[in-house]
Amino acid sequence: MQISWKGQACFHVIAQRNGHEQVKFVIDPYDSSIGLKMPSLEADVVLLTHDHPDHNNIKGVKAVPGGDVFAITGPGEYEIKDIAIQGIPSFHDENQGKERGRNTIYMIEAEGMRLCHLGDIGQAELTAEQVSQIGSTDILFVPVGGVYTIAAKGASKIVNQIEPRIVIPMHYMLPNLRFKLERVDEFLKEMGVKNVEPQSKLQVKIRDFTSEEMKVVVLSP
């Protein structure tokens, strides 16, 4: 599996099906109005965690040659090309969605691994039901920039609730972003992580998980 970060909460995931066929996912593509330029991306499936311009640019994603883009925009259970996806309801704020509305957490099962994308979660912590629905997680994408989502301390708390094998921070301050968020350094400090070298992409297989120790991976957009 190959995972690359395109800025904000947008990820491009390429998974293998039946050992040879690729299935491509884009999660939370954004509009250029936020100050970042989203690269040209192809996908079989696009997942939107909520309907805000920095997360809902379906039109910015191209279908793979000879295919169509299947869009998932909310909670439910889905199966596309033998890959299971579950959307779990959550809130964009600490006030039951009254300030910023609802948000969908996505679980993706591919290549024997479980990925969890928290979207723009704003809850101070996950409920017991959400933790149960998320279950065991290999790779967690967590927002850390605050303001519109949880910040470093809240992100650390939710990471500890889920206990994934790999944590990938997202939704933090980048050059040219037109609104101010906290930097990723605050989250790394909260997690007690030092000297993390950003990677352009993450290549991972289920057999790579040989240790129970949690690892934080920072990706460069």
Order of alpha helices (4+ residues) and beta strands (2+ residues): beta-beta-beta-beta-beta-beta-beta-beta-beta-beta-beta-alpha-beta-alpha-beta-alpha-beta-beta
